[in-house]
Amino acid sequence: MVVAAAAALVGPVAYFRMAMAGQAPVGFDLVTYFYPYRNYLATAWAHHRWLPLWNSDIYFGAPFLANIQAAALYPLSVIFAFFPTERALGFAILLNLAIAGLGMCLYGLKSERLGAIGAVTAAIVFVLSGQMNAQMGHLNQGGTLCWAPWLMLAVDRLVVRPRPGKVAITAVLVALVILAGHTQQAYFTILFGAIAGAGRLWPLLLRQQWVRVVKRMAVGALALALGFGMAAAQLLPTLELVSLSFRHGGLSLQDAGSFSIPLKGFAGWLFPDYQNQQGAEFSAYVGMAALALGALAVVTRWRKPRIAFLAALAVAGVWLALGPHGHLYSIAFRLLPGLNLFRVPARLVIFSTVALALLAGHGAKIARQGTIAWSRRPLRPILARLLWASATMAEAPVVLLIVDHLAGYPQRSLLKALPVPVSWADLLGLATFSAATVALVAAGWMGSHR
């Protein structure tokens, strides 16, 4: 309970000002889009119009319920009925972060077996990541992504031991993901669930237990279908509206590829900027401490299929976020059904975010286990080499950024690693946080057996 509470409080404590009287979150989309929509929803409820179909206050009138971003049927939208809209916005953001932190912690405990320290670490990294930070003001995106670890956990448990109750829980989560109001992030979140399920099916496939695989896939498909059925009251009018949109039938590769992370200077979006605010769509960082812990996990356990898969997923997420000029996205665009309905490939970096959060959790668990291994003197040289290798892996990209900075701005071609000039203070921060993390791990190992 203490571990779960700590994970749930990470986001609300970090952004506690949003809950204070006289404070309100501010962002272009939040003020110009989500505030009017949520305020209209609250006003409609206040006048006993429980299912508002039409909004006559914008343009010359526009569909309201059919616009899934209005989240009119999302259960947690009820918060706007109890507080003034400007305060409810802050509470809704904090609630999303709390749900995300608790879900990632539980997934780390139950599915990844990270232990208390590792699970809380994964939750902290996920909740405070660039993607979750950048999407806070996009209520529908944050409200959808916060359910990703919950759906991963539900599918994981469902595949391990199918039961009617687990089917129902998974279906409810699928419905919540849809009703939260962002179809692209819902698509990604359902993919996360599929990935979690595939991870559990893989050992069965290796043992050629085809009947068990087919049965579990059928149960998963049933839960998905039930979830879509629960959300049908939202999906049906939304599909009708989409049929009248320019996205009907899908987008071209060129249109879908808009807002990709630029290939030139892309490294600048992968690392935290301690001096400036990064662009909302391109924020891909998880923090240098998290990278150091992730490096420790990869260096020490790279032969483990789980670690190797998470590392590959982290790389694939960034690669896909480069969009058409990264080529991998072009392949996925043609092979993955439904991907052609969405723009902004940069959002695919959420897969890297989740993978790195879990790798950091594994790294924290390994760091804890190292204190026990250090007591065995013959293992100390091996542990020291692993720690040096982890430090080198974590610091190598920073060294390249420093070289890039020394080369002068702007650089051309692939030598342009940073999108804007950065200060030495920022580069020093990048180097210090990862180095400090490795140093703390080393100090913990050696200090616990003096």
Phi, psi and chi 1 to 4 in degrees:
 res  aa     phi    psi   chi1   chi2   chi3   chi4
   1 MET       -  -41.1  -73.8  -63.5  -66.9      -
   2 VAL   -64.4  -42.6  174.3      -      -      -
   3 VAL   -62.9  -45.7  173.4      -      -      -
   4 ALA   -63.0  -42.1      -      -      -      -
   5 ALA   -64.0  -40.7      -      -      -      -
   6 ALA   -62.3  -42.8      -      -      -      -
   7 ALA   -65.8  -40.1      -      -      -      -
   8 ALA   -67.7  -27.0      -      -      -      -
   9 LEU   -88.6   -8.6  -71.6  173.0      -      -
  10 VAL   -54.4  -55.0  169.0      -      -      -
  11 GLY   -65.4  -52.3      -      -      -      -
  12 PRO   -57.7  -36.5  -29.1   36.8      -      -
  13 VAL   -70.4  -41.3  169.2      -      -      -
  14 ALA   -65.0  -32.7      -      -      -      -
  15 TYR  -121.1   39.3  -59.5  102.3      -      -
  16 PHE   -61.4  -24.2   70.0   94.6      -      -
  17 ARG   -62.3  -23.1  -69.9 -173.9  178.6 -179.5
  18 MET   -65.7  -20.1  -67.9 -172.7 -174.1      -
  19 ALA   -94.6   -4.0      -      -      -      -
  20 MET   -83.6  145.0  -63.5  174.0   64.1      -
  21 ALA   -62.9  139.3      -      -      -      -
  22 GLY    84.9   -1.9      -      -      -      -
  23 GLN  -113.9  145.8  -58.5  -74.7  -28.4      -
  24 ALA  -152.6  140.7      -      -      -      -
  25 PRO   -67.2  145.0   25.1  -33.3      -      -
  26 VAL  -129.3  134.2  175.1      -      -      -
  27 GLY  -166.8  155.5      -      -      -      -
  28 PHE   -58.1  -53.5 -178.6   80.8      -      -
  29 ASP   -67.1  -35.1  -73.7  -17.9      -      -
  30 LEU   -64.2  -42.7 -167.5   66.8      -      -
  31 VAL   -78.5  -41.4  171.5      -      -      -
  32 THR   -91.5  -15.8   62.4      -      -      -
  33 TYR  -123.7  -59.6 -168.7   83.1      -      -
  34 PHE   -72.7  -36.9  -68.0  105.9      -      -
  35 TYR   -60.9  -50.6  177.4   89.5      -      -
  36 PRO   -60.0  -40.2  -23.5   34.6      -      -
  37 TYR   -68.7  -46.0  -92.0   74.7      -      -
  38 ARG   -68.5  -34.8  -63.1  -54.9 -173.6  -92.1
  39 ASN   -67.1  -39.4 -171.4   64.4      -      -
  40 TYR   -63.9  -40.0 -178.5   82.8      -      -
  41 LEU   -63.0  -45.5 -179.0   62.4      -      -
  42 ALA   -63.7  -39.5      -      -      -      -
  43 THR   -65.3  -40.9  -58.2      -      -      -
  44 ALA   -62.2  -44.1      -      -      -      -
  45 TRP   -63.5  -39.1  -74.5  -17.5      -      -
  46 ALA   -61.4  -27.2      -      -      -      -
  47 HIS   -99.4   20.0  -70.5   84.4      -      -
  48 HIS    63.2   24.7  -53.0  -65.3      -      -
  49 ARG   -96.1   86.2  -68.9 -171.0  -68.5  116.0
  50 TRP   -73.2  -19.2  -52.9  115.2      -      -
  51 LEU  -129.5   75.4 -157.3   63.0      -      -
  52 PRO   -69.5  119.9   22.2  -30.9      -      -
  53 LEU   -94.5  -26.0  -58.4  177.8      -      -
  54 TRP  -138.6  139.4 -171.2  -97.5      -      -
  55 ASN  -113.3  107.5 -176.0   -7.4      -      -
  56 SER   -87.9    1.7   58.0      -      -      -
  57 ASP   -90.2  -11.1  -67.1  -16.7      -      -
  58 ILE  -120.8  151.0   61.6  172.3      -      -
  59 TYR    50.1 -132.6  -51.3  119.7      -      -
  60 PHE  -109.4   31.1  -68.0  103.3      -      -
  61 GLY   106.0  141.3      -      -      -      -
  62 ALA  -151.6  150.9      -      -      -      -
  63 PRO   -58.9  141.1  -21.5   33.1      -      -
  64 PHE  -109.3  -60.7 -172.4   77.4      -      -
  65 LEU   -59.3  -40.7  176.6   66.7      -      -
  66 ALA   -66.7  -23.9      -      -      -      -
  67 ASN   -78.2  102.9 -176.3  -10.1      -      -
  68 ILE   -61.3  -23.6 -163.4  169.7      -      -
  69 GLN   -69.2  -15.9  -62.9 -170.3   81.6      -
  70 ALA   -70.5  -20.3      -      -      -      -
  71 ALA    51.4   40.1      -      -      -      -
  72 ALA   -65.5  -26.8      -      -      -      -
  73 LEU  -105.8    6.1  -60.0 -179.3      -      -
  74 TYR   -75.8  120.9 -178.3   50.3      -      -
  75 PRO   -54.3  -37.1  -26.3   34.5      -      -
  76 LEU   -75.8   -7.0  -62.4 -171.8      -      -
  77 SER   -67.1  -12.1  -68.7      -      -      -
  78 VAL   -61.5  -19.5   72.3      -      -      -
  79 ILE   -58.5  -27.7 -165.2  171.6      -      -
  80 PHE   -75.7   -9.9  -69.1   92.1      -      -
  81 ALA   -84.4  -14.3      -      -      -      -
  82 PHE  -111.0  -14.3  -65.1  100.7      -      -
  83 PHE  -133.4  154.8  -59.8   96.0      -      -
  84 PRO   -55.6  145.1  -22.5   32.2      -      -
  85 THR   -55.6  -41.4  -54.6      -      -      -
  86 GLU   -63.6  -32.1   61.1  -85.3   10.2      -
  87 ARG   -81.6  -38.2  -65.2 -149.3   67.3 -170.4
  88 ALA   -62.5  -32.1      -      -      -      -
  89 LEU   -58.9  -47.4  -71.4  171.1      -      -
  90 GLY   -63.3  -43.7      -      -      -      -
  91 PHE   -63.0  -38.9  -68.9  142.6      -      -
  92 ALA   -64.3  -40.5      -      -      -      -
  93 ILE   -64.0  -45.8  -69.2  172.4      -      -
  94 LEU   -64.3  -36.7  -64.1 -178.4      -      -
  95 LEU   -64.7  -42.2 -178.4   59.3      -      -
  96 ASN   -58.0  -44.7  -70.6  -19.7      -      -
  97 LEU   -66.3  -38.4  -65.3  175.1      -      -
  98 ALA   -64.6  -43.1      -      -      -      -
  99 ILE   -62.1  -42.9  -67.9  169.9      -      -
 100 ALA   -63.4  -45.6      -      -      -      -
 101 GLY   -65.0  -44.0      -      -      -      -
 102 LEU   -65.5  -41.4 -179.9   56.9      -      -
 103 GLY   -63.9  -44.2      -      -      -      -
 104 MET   -66.3  -36.5 -176.2   56.8   76.1      -
 105 CYS   -63.4  -47.0  178.1      -      -      -
 106 LEU   -65.4  -39.0  -67.3  177.3      -      -
 107 TYR   -63.7  -41.4 -179.7   77.0      -      -
 108 GLY   -63.3  -38.5      -      -      -      -
 109 LEU   -71.7  -48.6  -75.9  171.0      -      -
 110 LYS   -83.8  -41.6  -60.1  -68.0 -174.4 -179.6
 111 SER   -99.1  -42.2  -60.0      -      -      -
 112 GLU   -91.3  -10.8  -65.0  -73.4  -27.1      -
 113 ARG    55.4   50.3  -53.6  -67.5 -177.6 -173.9
 114 LEU   -86.4  -12.7  -62.4 -179.7      -      -
 115 GLY    75.5  173.3      -      -      -      -
 116 ALA   -61.2  -47.7      -      -      -      -
 117 ILE   -64.8  -46.4  -67.1  175.7      -      -
 118 GLY   -65.3  -39.8      -      -      -      -
 119 ALA   -66.9  -43.4      -      -      -      -
 120 VAL   -65.7  -38.3  171.8      -      -      -
 121 THR   -60.5  -46.7  -61.3      -      -      -
 122 ALA   -59.6  -40.9      -      -      -      -
 123 ALA   -64.7  -43.4      -      -      -      -
 124 ILE   -61.7  -46.6  -68.3  172.0      -      -
 125 VAL   -63.0  -43.0  173.2      -      -      -
 126 PHE   -65.6  -49.7 -179.6   58.0      -      -
 127 VAL   -66.7  -36.4  170.1      -      -      -
 128 LEU   -96.3   11.7  -59.0 -177.0      -      -
 129 SER   -70.1  163.9   66.2      -      -      -
 130 GLY   -61.6  -38.9      -      -      -      -
 131 GLN   -65.2  -47.5  -88.8  -68.2  -72.5      -
 132 MET   -67.0  -35.0  -67.0  -58.9  -69.7      -
 133 ASN   -67.0  -45.2 -178.9  -77.4      -      -
 134 ALA   -67.1  -30.5      -      -      -      -
 135 GLN   -95.8    6.1  -55.8  -58.1  -10.7      -
 136 MET   -58.1  -43.7  -81.7 -165.4  -56.5      -
 137 GLY   -73.9  -16.3      -      -      -      -
 138 HIS   -91.2   89.5  -61.8  143.5      -      -
 139 LEU   -54.9  -37.9  -72.7 -173.9      -      -
 140 ASN   -71.4  -36.0   53.0   -6.3      -      -
 141 GLN   -70.9  -48.0  -67.2 -165.8   53.2      -
 142 GLY   -61.9  -38.9      -      -      -      -
 143 GLY   -68.1  -25.3      -      -      -      -
 144 THR   -83.6  -48.3  -56.6      -      -      -
 145 LEU   -64.0  -28.4  -70.1  174.7      -      -
 146 CYS   -63.7  -21.6   72.0      -      -      -
 147 TRP   -89.7   -5.5  -65.5  110.1      -      -
 148 ALA   -57.3  -51.8      -      -      -      -
 149 PRO   -65.1  -29.7   19.0  -29.6      -      -
 150 TRP   -66.2  -43.5  -70.0   90.8      -      -
 151 LEU   -67.2  -38.3 -174.3   59.4      -      -
 152 MET   -59.8  -44.0  -68.4  166.5   64.6      -
 153 LEU   -65.1  -44.4  175.8   60.5      -      -
 154 ALA   -62.7  -44.6      -      -      -      -
 155 VAL   -67.1  -41.1  173.7      -      -      -
 156 ASP   -57.1  -49.1  179.2  -85.6      -      -
 157 ARG   -67.8  -34.9  -62.2  -64.4   88.3 -171.3
 158 LEU   -65.2  -42.2  177.3   62.9      -      -
 159 VAL   -71.5  -36.5  171.9      -      -      -
 160 VAL   -63.9  -44.7  169.4      -      -      -
 161 ARG  -147.9   89.1 -166.5  176.0 -176.8 -175.3
 162 PRO   -61.9  131.2  -19.6   32.3      -      -
 163 ARG  -146.1  150.2  -70.2  -69.1 -176.1  -86.6
 164 PRO   -54.6  -40.7  -26.2   34.6      -      -
 165 GLY   -62.5  -37.7      -      -      -      -
 166 LYS   -70.6  -34.1  -66.3  179.1 -179.2  178.6
 167 VAL   -61.4  -44.5  171.9      -      -      -
 168 ALA   -64.4  -44.0      -      -      -      -
 169 ILE   -62.3  -44.3  -68.8  171.3      -      -
 170 THR   -62.7  -41.5  -56.0      -      -      -
 171 ALA   -63.8  -42.2      -      -      -      -
 172 VAL   -61.2  -42.0  168.3      -      -      -
 173 LEU   -65.5  -39.9  -73.2  168.6      -      -
 174 VAL   -60.2  -42.8  169.2      -      -      -
 175 ALA   -63.8  -42.7      -      -      -      -
 176 LEU   -61.9  -41.5  -73.0  172.4      -      -
 177 VAL   -59.5  -41.8  164.4      -      -      -
 178 ILE   -71.2  -45.8  -65.1  169.2      -      -
 179 LEU   -71.4  -18.6  -64.6  174.9      -      -
 180 ALA   -62.3  -24.2      -      -      -      -
 181 GLY   109.7   16.6      -      -      -      -
 182 HIS  -136.7  107.3 -161.9  -86.5      -      -
 183 THR   -64.8  -37.4   51.5      -      -      -
 184 GLN   -65.7  -48.1 -176.7 -177.9   32.1      -
 185 GLN   -68.3  -29.6  -61.5  -65.6    8.9      -
 186 ALA   -64.5  -41.2      -      -      -      -
 187 TYR   -59.3  -46.6  180.0   85.6      -      -
 188 PHE   -65.2  -41.0  -66.8  160.7      -      -
 189 THR   -64.8  -39.8  -61.1      -      -      -
 190 ILE   -66.2  -34.2  -69.5  171.5      -      -
 191 LEU   -62.7  -39.1  -81.0 -179.2      -      -
 192 PHE   -59.0  -43.4  -86.0  122.3      -      -
 193 GLY   -61.0  -41.8      -      -      -      -
 194 ALA   -63.9  -39.3      -      -      -      -
 195 ILE   -64.3  -42.9  -70.4  170.6      -      -
 196 ALA   -61.7  -42.1      -      -      -      -
 197 GLY   -66.2  -40.2      -      -      -      -
 198 ALA   -63.2  -34.6      -      -      -      -
 199 GLY   -61.9  -33.8      -      -      -      -
 200 ARG   -81.3  -27.2  -70.7  -62.5  179.6 -175.6
 201 LEU   -78.6  -24.7  -70.3  174.4      -      -
 202 TRP   -56.0  -47.7 -177.2 -112.6      -      -
 203 PRO   -60.2  -35.1  -23.6   34.6      -      -
 204 LEU   -66.5  -37.8  -59.7  179.7      -      -
 205 LEU   -64.6  -41.0  -73.7  170.1      -      -
 206 LEU   -63.2  -31.9  -67.9  179.0      -      -
 207 ARG   -89.7    4.4  -66.1 -165.1  -66.6  -92.0
 208 GLN    57.8   39.3  -61.9 -176.3   -7.4      -
 209 GLN   -91.3   72.1  -62.4 -180.0   -0.9      -
 210 TRP   -64.3  -38.4  -50.5  115.2      -      -
 211 VAL   -63.5  -45.8  174.2      -      -      -
 212 ARG   -63.4  -38.4  -65.7 -178.9   67.2 -173.6
 213 VAL   -63.1  -48.0  169.5      -      -      -
 214 VAL   -63.2  -42.8  170.7      -      -      -
 215 LYS   -61.7  -43.7  -74.8 -177.2  177.1  178.8
 216 ARG   -70.1  -34.7  -79.9  159.7  171.8   73.3
 217 MET   -66.3  -37.7  -70.9 -179.7   65.8      -
 218 ALA   -66.0  -39.9      -      -      -      -
 219 VAL   -65.4  -41.5  170.2      -      -      -
 220 GLY   -62.6  -42.2      -      -      -      -
 221 ALA   -63.9  -37.2      -      -      -      -
 222 LEU   -62.9  -45.1  173.8   62.2      -      -
 223 ALA   -61.7  -40.2      -      -      -      -
 224 LEU   -64.3  -44.7 -178.4   64.7      -      -
 225 ALA   -63.3  -41.3      -      -      -      -
 226 LEU   -64.2  -38.8  -72.4  173.6      -      -
 227 GLY   -62.7  -43.8      -      -      -      -
 228 PHE   -63.7  -36.9  -87.7   79.4      -      -
 229 GLY   -64.3  -40.1      -      -      -      -
 230 MET   -62.9  -32.0  -69.2  179.4 -176.5      -
 231 ALA   -94.7   10.7      -      -      -      -
 232 ALA   -60.7  -34.9      -      -      -      -
 233 ALA   -62.0  -25.1      -      -      -      -
 234 GLN   -91.7  -41.4  175.6   66.6   74.4      -
 235 LEU   -67.5  -39.7  -74.9  173.8      -      -
 236 LEU   -63.2  -51.0  -67.0  176.5      -      -
 237 PRO   -66.0  -31.9   18.2  -29.1      -      -
 238 THR   -65.9  -41.8  -62.7      -      -      -
 239 LEU   -63.1  -37.4  -71.5  172.1      -      -
 240 GLU   -64.3  -41.4 -177.9 -178.8   -0.4      -
 241 LEU   -66.1  -41.5 -178.1   62.0      -      -
 242 VAL   -63.2  -33.2  169.3      -      -      -
 243 SER   -63.7  -19.2   68.2      -      -      -
 244 LEU   -98.1    1.2  -56.3  174.3      -      -
 245 SER   -94.6  163.4  128.8      -      -      -
 246 PHE   -70.8  -13.0   73.9   93.8      -      -
 247 ARG   -86.1   -3.7  -64.1 -162.8 -168.6 -171.7
 248 HIS   -59.4  125.2  176.7   60.4      -      -
 249 GLY    91.1   -4.0      -      -      -      -
 250 GLY    98.9  167.3      -      -      -      -
 251 LEU  -104.4  160.5  -58.8  170.5      -      -
 252 SER   -73.7  162.5   67.0      -      -      -
 253 LEU   -60.0  -37.9  178.2   60.8      -      -
 254 GLN   -65.3  -44.1 -178.8  179.0    0.3      -
 255 ASP   -69.7  -43.1  -70.2  -23.8      -      -
 256 ALA   -65.8  -28.7      -      -      -      -
 257 GLY   -81.1    0.8      -      -      -      -
 258 SER   -66.3  146.5   59.9      -      -      -
 259 PHE    63.8   47.4  -68.7   95.5      -      -
 260 SER   -88.7  155.5  -56.4      -      -      -
 261 ILE   -66.4  126.1  -68.0 -179.2      -      -
 262 PRO   -61.3  137.9  -20.2   31.9      -      -
 263 LEU   -66.1  -40.9 -175.0   59.5      -      -
 264 LYS   -82.5  116.5  -63.3  178.5 -177.4  178.9
 265 GLY    91.2    9.0      -      -      -      -
 266 PHE   -64.9  -26.7   81.2   95.1      -      -
 267 ALA   -61.5  -28.2      -      -      -      -
 268 GLY   -66.8  -19.1      -      -      -      -
 269 TRP   -93.1  -12.7  -56.9  109.5      -      -
 270 LEU   -88.5  -11.9  -55.8 -176.1      -      -
 271 PHE  -120.2  148.2  -62.9   93.6      -      -
 272 PRO   -65.4  144.0   21.6  -31.9      -      -
 273 ASP  -106.3  110.7 -169.6  -29.9      -      -
 274 TYR   -84.9    0.4  -62.3  108.3      -      -
 275 GLN  -113.2  -28.7  -55.4  -66.4  -45.5      -
 276 ASN  -135.1  161.5  -57.0  -71.3      -      -
 277 GLN   -83.5  128.2  176.6   66.4   41.3      -
 278 GLN   -81.0  161.3  -70.0 -173.9  -27.3      -
 279 GLY   -61.7  143.6      -      -      -      -
 280 ALA   -60.2  -42.1      -      -      -      -
 281 GLU   -82.6  -20.1  -64.4  -66.4    0.1      -
 282 PHE  -104.2    0.7  -62.4  159.3      -      -
 283 SER   -69.3  110.3  -64.9      -      -      -
 284 ALA  -120.3    8.6      -      -      -      -
 285 TYR   -80.9  157.7   63.4   85.2      -      -
 286 VAL  -125.5   -1.7  -66.4      -      -      -
 287 GLY   102.3  143.2      -      -      -      -
 288 MET   -70.2  -32.7  -64.0  -55.1  -64.6      -
 289 ALA   -62.5  -40.0      -      -      -      -
 290 ALA   -65.2  -39.3      -      -      -      -
 291 LEU   -64.4  -37.8  -70.2  179.3      -      -
 292 ALA   -65.3  -42.6      -      -      -      -
 293 LEU   -67.4  -39.2  -70.3  172.5      -      -
 294 GLY   -62.7  -39.4      -      -      -      -
 295 ALA   -62.8  -38.8      -      -      -      -
 296 LEU   -61.8  -40.4  179.8   61.4      -      -
 297 ALA   -65.2  -43.9      -      -      -      -
 298 VAL   -67.2  -42.8  171.7      -      -      -
 299 VAL   -66.5  -39.6  166.3      -      -      -
 300 THR   -88.0  -28.3   55.9      -      -      -
 301 ARG  -128.1   31.6  -58.7  -75.1  172.9   82.2
 302 TRP   -66.2  -19.4   59.7  -87.3      -      -
 303 ARG   -78.1  -17.7  -70.9 -173.5  179.1   89.5
 304 LYS   -70.8  128.0  -62.9  -74.8 -173.9 -179.9
 305 PRO   -55.7  -37.9  -25.6   34.3      -      -
 306 ARG   -63.2  -45.7 -161.3   77.7  166.7 -179.7
 307 ILE   -67.1  -43.9  -59.5  -62.8      -      -
 308 ALA   -61.2  -40.2      -      -      -      -
 309 PHE   -66.0  -44.9  173.7   76.1      -      -
 310 LEU   -62.5  -39.4  -70.8  173.6      -      -
 311 ALA   -64.5  -41.8      -      -      -      -
 312 ALA   -65.2  -39.4      -      -      -      -
 313 LEU   -65.1  -38.1 -176.0   61.3      -      -
 314 ALA   -62.1  -43.0      -      -      -      -
 315 VAL   -68.2  -43.3  172.5      -      -      -
 316 ALA   -63.3  -38.9      -      -      -      -
 317 GLY   -60.1  -45.5      -      -      -      -
 318 VAL   -66.2  -42.8  172.9      -      -      -
 319 TRP   -61.8  -45.4 -166.0   -6.6      -      -
 320 LEU   -64.4  -35.0  -73.4  165.0      -      -
 321 ALA   -66.5  -15.3      -      -      -      -
 322 LEU   -72.4  -12.2  -64.5  174.9      -      -
 323 GLY    72.9 -155.9      -      -      -      -
 324 PRO   -57.6  -35.0  -26.0   34.7      -      -
 325 HIS   -74.5   -4.6   43.0 -103.9      -      -
 326 GLY   -94.8   -8.0      -      -      -      -
 327 HIS    71.2  -38.3  -59.4  -60.6      -      -
 328 LEU   -62.6  -38.0 -176.8   61.1      -      -
 329 TYR   -62.7  -37.7  174.5   81.6      -      -
 330 SER   -62.3  -37.7  -58.3      -      -      -
 331 ILE   -67.9  -47.1  -63.2  172.8      -      -
 332 ALA   -62.7  -35.7      -      -      -      -
 333 PHE   -59.2  -37.4 -179.1   84.7      -      -
 334 ARG   -85.7  -26.9  -67.4 -179.4  173.1   87.4
 335 LEU  -100.0  -28.2  -63.7 -178.7      -      -
 336 LEU   -94.1  111.6 -158.5   57.6      -      -
 337 PRO   -59.8  132.9  -21.1   32.5      -      -
 338 GLY    93.7  -18.7      -      -      -      -
 339 LEU   -65.5  -25.2 -170.8   61.2      -      -
 340 ASN   -76.1    1.5   64.5  -15.8      -      -
 341 LEU   -87.2   -9.7  -64.6  172.6      -      -
 342 PHE  -124.1  150.9  -48.7  110.7      -      -
 343 ARG   -98.9 -171.0  -60.2 -178.2  -52.4  128.3
 344 VAL    58.7   69.3 -163.0      -      -      -
 345 PRO   -58.3  -21.6  -24.9   35.1      -      -
 346 ALA   -55.7  -27.1      -      -      -      -
 347 ARG   -69.1  -15.0  -68.2  172.7 -175.8  160.5
 348 LEU   -66.0  -12.4  -77.2  157.7      -      -
 349 VAL   -66.0  -10.3   82.5      -      -      -
 350 ILE   -60.2  -27.9 -170.6   62.1      -      -
 351 PHE   -68.2  -37.8  -71.5   91.8      -      -
 352 SER   -66.4  -39.5  -61.6      -      -      -
 353 THR   -60.6  -48.4  -60.9      -      -      -
 354 VAL   -64.3  -44.0  170.8      -      -      -
 355 ALA   -62.6  -44.0      -      -      -      -
 356 LEU   -69.6  -34.0  -71.0  170.7      -      -
 357 ALA   -62.0  -43.6      -      -      -      -
 358 LEU   -70.5  -36.4  -66.9  173.6      -      -
 359 LEU   -63.3  -40.9  -79.3  175.0      -      -
 360 ALA   -62.5  -38.1      -      -      -      -
 361 GLY   -61.9  -43.4      -      -      -      -
 362 HIS   -63.3  -39.6  -79.8  -75.6      -      -
 363 GLY   -62.4  -40.7      -      -      -      -
 364 ALA   -64.9  -39.7      -      -      -      -
 365 LYS   -63.9  -42.8  177.8 -177.0  176.7 -179.2
 366 ILE   -65.5  -38.7  -69.0  165.8      -      -
 367 ALA   -60.5  -40.5      -      -      -      -
 368 ARG   -66.1  -41.9  176.2   68.6 -178.3   87.1
 369 GLN   -66.3  -28.6  -67.4  170.8  -22.2      -
 370 GLY   -63.1  -27.8      -      -      -      -
 371 THR   -64.7  -30.6   60.9      -      -      -
 372 ILE   -77.2  -44.3  -59.1  171.7      -      -
 373 ALA   -64.2  -30.6      -      -      -      -
 374 TRP   -65.1  -22.9 -168.9  -95.7      -      -
 375 SER   -68.3  -17.8   62.8      -      -      -
 376 ARG   -93.4  104.7  -56.1  173.6 -175.7  174.9
 377 ARG   -55.0  -39.2  -70.0 -175.8  178.4  -85.3
 378 PRO   -61.1  -23.3  -24.6   35.2      -      -
 379 LEU   -85.3  -12.6  -65.9  178.8      -      -
 380 ARG   -61.8  -43.3  -69.8 -176.5 -179.8 -179.9
 381 PRO   -60.9  -36.7  -23.4   34.2      -      -
 382 ILE   -66.8  -44.9  -61.7  174.1      -      -
 383 LEU   -62.9  -39.1  -69.0  171.9      -      -
 384 ALA   -63.5  -41.3      -      -      -      -
 385 ARG   -66.3  -39.1  -73.8 -164.7  -68.4  -89.0
 386 LEU   -63.3  -38.6  -69.1  173.7      -      -
 387 LEU   -67.8  -40.8 -153.3   56.6      -      -
 388 TRP   -64.3  -40.6  -84.0  111.8      -      -
 389 ALA   -63.5  -39.2      -      -      -      -
 390 SER   -65.0  -43.8  -57.6      -      -      -
 391 ALA   -62.2  -41.3      -      -      -      -
 392 THR   -63.8  -43.4  -58.6      -      -      -
 393 MET   -63.1  -40.1  179.6 -179.2  -69.7      -
 394 ALA   -72.7  -34.1      -      -      -      -
 395 GLU   -89.8  -19.4  -66.5  -69.9   -4.7      -
 396 ALA   -55.9  -46.4      -      -      -      -
 397 PRO   -62.7  -34.6  -20.8   32.9      -      -
 398 VAL   -66.8  -39.6 -178.6      -      -      -
 399 VAL   -60.4  -41.6  171.9      -      -      -
 400 LEU   -64.2  -37.5  -67.3  175.9      -      -
 401 LEU   -66.0  -37.1  -67.6 -178.9      -      -
 402 ILE   -66.2  -41.6  -67.9  174.2      -      -
 403 VAL   -61.5  -42.7  170.9      -      -      -
 404 ASP   -59.0  -42.1  175.9   89.3      -      -
 405 HIS   -65.7  -41.3 -174.8   64.6      -      -
 406 LEU   -67.1  -28.2  -70.5  172.1      -      -
 407 ALA   -69.6  -14.8      -      -      -      -
 408 GLY    95.0  150.8      -      -      -      -
 409 TYR  -115.4  138.0  179.1   84.8      -      -
 410 PRO   -92.1  150.4   32.1  -32.8      -      -
 411 GLN   -95.5  170.4  -61.8   84.2   26.1      -
 412 ARG  -112.2  162.5  -64.9 -178.9  177.8  178.9
 413 SER    53.0 -144.3 -171.6      -      -      -
 414 LEU   -73.6  -10.0  -65.5 -179.9      -      -
 415 LEU   -69.6  -16.7  -68.3  177.3      -      -
 416 LYS   -80.7   92.6 -178.0 -177.4  176.8 -177.0
 417 ALA   -90.9  -22.9      -      -      -      -
 418 LEU  -114.1  133.4  -61.4  170.1      -      -
 419 PRO   -71.5  -26.7   25.1  -32.5      -      -
 420 VAL  -139.7  158.7  -65.5      -      -      -
 421 PRO   -63.0  143.2  -17.9   29.8      -      -
 422 VAL  -121.2  160.1  -63.9      -      -      -
 423 SER   -87.9  162.0   66.6      -      -      -
 424 TRP   -64.3  -31.2  -81.5  107.8      -      -
 425 ALA   -61.7  -39.0      -      -      -      -
 426 ASP   -68.0  -45.8 -154.7    7.7      -      -
 427 LEU   -62.8  -37.7  -69.1  171.3      -      -
 428 LEU   -64.6  -38.8 -177.4   61.9      -      -
 429 GLY   -63.0  -42.0      -      -      -      -
 430 LEU   -59.5  -43.6  -69.0  171.5      -      -
 431 ALA   -72.2  -36.1      -      -      -      -
 432 THR   -71.7  -42.9  -59.8      -      -      -
 433 PHE   -64.6  -42.7  -78.9  109.5      -      -
 434 SER   -69.6  -40.7   53.9      -      -      -
 435 ALA   -63.7  -41.2      -      -      -      -
 436 ALA   -64.1  -36.5      -      -      -      -
 437 THR   -63.8  -48.0  -58.1      -      -      -
 438 VAL   -62.7  -39.6  175.5      -      -      -
 439 ALA   -63.7  -39.2      -      -      -      -
 440 LEU   -66.4  -38.5  -75.3  172.0      -      -
 441 VAL   -62.7  -45.6  172.3      -      -      -
 442 ALA   -61.9  -43.2      -      -      -      -
 443 ALA   -64.1  -37.6      -      -      -      -
 444 GLY   -65.0  -41.3      -      -      -      -
 445 TRP   -62.5  -50.0  -71.7   -0.5      -      -
 446 MET   -76.9  -36.4  -67.0 -179.8  -79.7      -
 447 GLY   -72.4  -23.9      -      -      -      -
 448 SER   -78.8   -8.3   60.3      -      -      -
 449 HIS  -128.1   26.5  -63.9  -72.6      -      -
 450 ARG   -77.7      -  -75.4 -174.0  175.5  177.7
